[in-house]
Amino acid sequence: MKCSGTHIYILLNFQAIQTPWKKRKERKRVWSKVVRQSDDEVVYESPESDCPTDRDLTRAKVDTMEKAWTWAVRRYGPRPLLGTRDILAEEDEVQSNGKIFKKLELGEYRWINISLLTC
C-alpha cells in the first residue's frame, strides 16, 4: 500500500501534536498521596510540590485551611475574586429545530475581592 501526502500529514499531525501516549501517561500518574489518616482527618499531599505557590505556602508554614485562607487574603486581598452581573432583559429565541434558546441582556460586572469575604 502506498502512502499519499494526506496520510503522511495526518500521521505526523497525530504524533507531533496530539501525542496520545503522553496524555495516557498523564492520566495514569499519581495526583496525590495520603500523608496521614485517622478517624477524623485525612491529609493529602501532592507528590510534585515544585510550583511557586507550594513553596510560598511551605515558607509561610500553612498547614490548616484557616491558615490557607488568611494567607490568601493577605496575598490576593485587593484583587477581584467574584464578579456578578444583573439581568437587564430576557428574550426567547426559537431555533430552527424548534428548541427555545433564552438570550439574556446583562449589565456591567460588579466585582468583590477576597478581603470582603473575610469574617
C-alpha positions in Angstrom: 0.0 0.0 0.0 1.3 3.4 -1.0 1.0 6.4 1.4 -0.3 9.6 0.0 0.7 13.1 1.2 -2.5 13.3 3.2 -1.9 10.1 5.1 1.6 11.2 6.0 0.3 14.6 7.1 -2.4 13.0 9.3 0.2 10.6 10.9 2.7 13.4 11.6 -0.1 15.6 12.9 -1.3 12.8 15.2 2.1 12.0 16.5 3.5 15.6 16.8 0.5 17.5 18.1 -1.9 15.1 19.8 0.7 12.8 21.4 -1.8 10.3 22.9 0.8 8.3 24.7 1.8 11.4 26.7 -1.9 12.1 27.6 -2.4 8.4 28.6 0.7 8.6 30.8 -0.5 11.9 32.4 -3.9 10.3 33.2 -2.2 7.4 35.0 0.2 9.5 37.1 -0.3 9.8 40.8 -2.1 13.1 41.5 -2.0 12.9 45.3 -0.8 10.7 48.2 -2.2 10.2 51.7 0.2 11.6 54.2 -1.8 11.0 57.4 -5.1 9.3 58.0 -7.2 8.9 61.2 -10.9 8.6 62.1 -11.5 12.3 61.9 -9.0 13.5 59.2 -7.2 12.6 56.0 -4.3 14.7 54.8 -3.3 14.5 51.2 -0.2 15.9 49.6 0.9 16.4 46.0 3.8 14.2 45.0 5.2 17.1 42.9 5.5 20.2 45.1 7.7 22.3 42.9 5.4 25.1 42.0 5.9 28.6 43.4 2.6 28.6 45.3 3.6 25.4 47.1 7.0 26.9 48.1 5.3 30.1 49.4 2.8 28.0 51.4 5.6 25.9 52.9 7.7 29.0 53.8 4.6 30.6 55.5 4.0 27.3 57.5 0.5 27.0 56.2 -0.9 23.6 57.4 -4.6 24.3 58.1 -7.5 25.6 56.0 -7.8 28.6 58.3 -4.1 29.5 57.7 -4.5 29.0 54.0 -7.5 31.4 53.9 -5.5 34.0 56.0 -2.5 33.6 53.6 -4.7 34.0 50.6 -6.4 37.1 52.0 -3.0 38.7 52.7 -1.7 37.8 49.3 -4.7 38.3 47.0 -6.8 40.7 49.1 -7.3 43.6 46.7 -7.6 41.5 43.5 -11.1 40.9 42.0 -12.4 37.5 43.1 -16.0 37.2 42.1 -18.0 39.1 39.5 -21.7 39.3 39.2 -24.0 40.9 36.5 -27.6 42.0 36.7 -30.1 40.6 34.1 -31.5 43.6 32.3 -33.7 41.7 29.8 -34.7 38.1 28.7 -35.6 37.1 25.2 -36.8 33.7 23.9 -35.3 32.8 20.6 -36.8 29.9 18.7 -34.1 27.7 17.0 -34.6 26.0 13.6 -35.0 22.7 15.4 -37.9 24.1 17.5 -36.0 24.4 20.7 -36.2 27.7 22.6 -33.0 29.4 23.4 -33.1 32.0 26.2 -31.0 35.1 25.5 -30.0 37.4 28.3 -29.0 41.0 28.2 -26.6 41.6 31.0 -25.3 44.6 32.8 -21.8 45.6 33.7 -19.7 43.4 36.1 -19.6 44.2 39.8 -16.6 42.7 41.5 -15.9 41.8 45.1 -12.4 40.9 46.4 -11.3 38.2 48.8 -11.0 40.6 51.7 -14.7 41.4 51.6 -15.5 37.8 52.2 -13.4 37.7 55.4 -15.4 37.3 58.6 
